[in-house]
Every structure is written in C-alpha cells, then in structure tokens.
Amino acid sequence: MPSSSYEGLILDIKNATVYRGDTCVFERLSFRLEEDRHTAILGPNGAGKSTILKLLAGEVHPVPDEEMSIRVFGEAQWNVWEVRKRLGMVSHDLQHQYLDGVTGLKVVLSGFYASIGIYERQEFSYGQLAKADEVLADLGAGALKDKQFGEMSTGEQRRCLLGRALVHDPAALVLDEPTSGLDLTATFHYLDLVRQHMRKGKTVLLVTHHIHEIPPEIKRVVLLKKGKILQDGDKRDVLTDKNLAQLFDCPVALAEANGWYQALPG
C-alpha cells in the first residue's frame, strides 16, 4: 500500500530527466497532480507537454537516478494497463490511431481494455455494452453508435473518444488540446461536456496551448516552456499579461469574462 504522504496523488514526479531520442526534454522536472484539483498545463509547441502525458501513460521513461522518483496513484511500480484503466485519456495521437472502419460503439468499448479498437479475443458483458450505450447517449452521441469513425466529423470523433475515456469510470480525465480542429459550436459543446463531468467529480488534467480551452472550474495553471516550469499556482496569479508574454515570446493582452480567459495581441 502507498504511504499516507502519497494519498490523494494521481501523479508525483520528482527530479525526472527525460530524453526523446537524443533530445533532453526535461532536466530534473518535478510535478504533482492531485485528486480533486483540476489542473491545466499551458505552453507553446515544444514545451514538453506531450512528454508529461507519455510519462503518465508509461510510454516514455526517465533516466534512472537515485534522486528521481515517479509515483502513479501512490505506487512506485505500477501496471501500465491498470493505470490506463484508471485514467481517461483523449489525445491527438489517439484520434489518429483509430481505423476509419471502427464504429462509434467499438471506439467507446475499447476503453474497457485501454486498446485501440477492439479485437476478437476481447469479450464484453451485457453490462459493459449497456454502459457504452449509456455513455454515448449522455454525450449526445447515440446516433454515432453504428457510424464509422472515418465518416465522422472531428467533433464527432472527439465525442466518441471522450466516451472511450469515460466508459470505465476513471478517477481522472487527461485531455490533450481537446478542442483543436473544432469549430466554435463544437468547441463550446465539447467544453460543456467536460465541465459536466468535472462537476460529477472527475479530476481533469488539461494540456494545451489554447488559453480559451481552460474552463472556469480549473483553478491551478502550470506554465511550461522548453521543459521547465515557469509558474505553477492559482490561475488568477499565473495568467497575467507579463507571464504569458514570457511564455509565448510575444506581447499579450489577457481578456477575462465569466471565468474564461482569452489572449489578445498586446
């Protein structure tokens, strides 16, 4: 069992140095993700945002070091497949990995196995089939049950992938630029779905370079640039013109309305 000091922690990274190929993405990175504390990691392309997700998913590993440690749900050693079942992940990589002929229902069902699509050896109970139908209906995507993934719009695909992330009732949702490629209506609808599940108790980790994707319920924002954390704290303290100008290397004027933020040219 994990010690009490790790209770309530989804992810705890200490002093991690991570390479992707010959490139050092992180040098002694430390980062914590706590249950019930919605968090956004904001940064430009190349900041290292996707590498944090790959660490969480067990797809990349840090350089071994006596001062380095990574714990997921309090465990220093974990089963990658079990962790993936406790997390609901939606990413661009995932969206591009699905075959065009997979139906919406099968996309959602694949969440039970954390797989890309489903296979003959995988069996589903009546309860799992009913749960997949229920999740699609809750997302307003019931009509996508028999529709092929390749025939769906980007927004429809994203809703099916959100269903895949939710079908096994995970502790947390991990979203990688969730509204990229969506028009305004689809963006608003998708973010509203995410907010509904935040209100139901799902912890959300949002990774993005789009400030407008950060919903009001997210109170903690981490600014990440070139593998280093520039700021980490309360959203109102972190999201400032000065901090964002430093993050994106351009003048920024920040606008705020109803708990939502948008960056304008400074």
N, C-alpha and C positions, 0 to 999 in steps of 0.2 A: 504494500500500500504506500502511496506517496505521503511524505511528511506533511504536517499541517501547514508548513510555510508555503506549500505549493497548492493548497486548496483554493479553488476558485480561479485557477490559472489555466487558460487554454494553451498558451504558448509562452515559454520563457527561454529566451536566447541570451547567453552571456559570452561575450568576448569571442564571437564567431568570425573566423576568417574564411571566406568562401571564394572559390575560383569558378569561373565558367570558361572552360578551355584554358588559355594562357592568361586570361584577364582576371585580375583580382577585383571582384565586385564589392566585397565587404572586407574591411580590416578591423577586427575586434569589435564587431557590432553587438550591441545589447538592446533587446527589445522585449517587452512583455505585452501579452494580450490577455485581459482579464474577462471572466464571465460577467455579463450584465453591464459591461462598459463598452458601448458602441464606439468604434474607432475608425478613423479614416487616415490612410497613408497617402499623402499628396506629394507628387513630384513630377518633374519632366521626364520625357523618354530617356532611358539610360540611367535612371537614378538607382535602379536596383529593386524596384517594386515587385516585379515578377519573380525575382530570385527569392524574396521572402516567402512568396506563395509556394515556390518549389521546395523550399526548406520545410514548410509546414506539411506539404504533401509527400515528403520523403523522396523527391525526385533529384535533389542535389544534397550534398553533404559538406560540412565544414572540414577544414584541415584539423586533424587531431592535435589537441593541445591540453596540457594539464589544467589551464585556467579556463578552458572552454567547456560549456555545457549547453545542451538543448533538452528541454523537457516539454512534452506534449501531453496535456491533461495530467500533469504532475509526474509523468513517467519518463525516466531517462532512457529506457529501452521500450520500444513500442512496436506493435504490429502495424505496418503501414496500411493494410487493408482495413483493420479495425478503426484506425484513426480516420480514414476516409469516410467510413460509415458514420462517424460522429460529427463530421463536418459536411456542410452542404456547399460545394464549390461550383461557381459559374465563372468561366473564363473564355477568352477568345480562342485559346488553344483547344479547349474542349469543344467549342462550337465548330471548329474547322475539322475536327477529327471524326465527326459523325458522317456515316454514309448517307447519300441522298435518299436511298430507298427505305430507310428506317422510319416507321410510323411514330407519331407523337406518343402513343401509348407505350411503345417499346423504349422510347427515349426516357420516359418517366420511370418505367420498370427497371431500367438499367441502374438506377440509383440504389436499389437494394443490394446490388453486388459491386457498386462503385466501378462499373465496367463501361466501356464504350460500346453501346448497343447491347443486345442480349444474344445468347448462344444456346444451342440445343441442349447442352448439359444443365443449363440453369432452369430450375423449376420455381414456379410461383404458386402460392396458396391462393385460395379464393379471397382470403382477407387482403393479401397483397394486391391482387387485381382490383378489388373494390377500393382499396386505398388510392391506387393510381388514378382510377376514375374520379374519385372524390377530389384529389389534388388538382387534376385538370379542370374540373368544374369550378373549384374555388378560385382558380386563376383566370376564369372566364375563357378557358381554352378547351372546353369539352368538344367543340367541333373539330379540334385538331387530332382527336384520338386516332383516326384512321388515315390522316393526311400524311403524305411522305415528307420527310424533313427537307428534301431538295426543292419541294414545291411551296414551302412556307416562306413568308416574308422574314426579314431579320428579326422583327419584333415577335413574330410567332415562334420562331426558333428559340429566341431568348426566353419566352414564357415556358416552353417545354423544358428547357434546361433548368429553369428555376423550379419547375415541378420535380425534375430529377433530383435536385438538391434538397427538396423538402420532403420527399416521399417517405424517407426513413426517419423522419422527425429528429433531425440533428440538433446538437446543442448550439451550433453557431453556423451562420451563413458567411461565406467568404466570396466576395464579389469583385471581379476584375473589370473595371470600366464598364459597368453593366448597361449603360445606355449608348455606348459608342455605336454609330451607324443607324440610330433610331431617329425618326422624325419627331417633331415636338409633341404631337398627341401620344405617340407610342412611348416617348420618354416620360411624360407625366404619368401615364397609366402604369408603366413599369415601376417607377419610383413609389407610386401609391401602393402597389402590391408589396413592395419591400417594407414600406412603413407599417402596413397592416401586420406583417409577421414580426416586426420589431416590437409592436405593441402587444403581441401574443407571447413575448418572452424570448425570442431568438436574438442572441448576440450577433451583431454584424461587424465584420471587418471589411471595409471598403477600400480598395486600392485603385487610385485614379490620378489622372492629371486634369480632370474636369471639375472645377470647383462647384459648378451648378449641380453635380450629382450628389453632393453631401446633404442629406436630409436633416431637418431640424433636430431629430432625435439623437444624432451623433454629436456628442459634446467634446470628445477628445480628437485632436488632429495632430498628426505627425508629419513634419516636413522632411522629405528625404531627397538628397541631392548628391550625386556621384558617390553613392554608397555610404554617406554619412548623414546622421540625423541632425538637422539644423535646429529644429524646435520640436517640442513634444509637450502638449499641455491642453488647457481649456481652449475650446475653439475661438472664443472671443478674444483671447490673448494672443493666439497663434496666427489667426487670419487677419493680418494687417497689411496695409499698402507696402510698408517697408519690408516685411518678411517675405511677401510674395514677389516683390521686385528682386530681392536677393535670390529667391528660389528659382525664378524663371529668367533672370538676367535681362529684365526689361521693366520699364516703368509701368506700374499697375495702380489703378484706382478701383477700390473694392466697393461694391454696392450690396446692400442687405435689405431684404424685405420678407417679413413673416417667417424669419428663421432660416431663410435660404440666402445664399451668397452667390455673387457673380463678379467676375473680374472684367474690368473695362480698361481700355488703353489709358495710361497715366499721362 
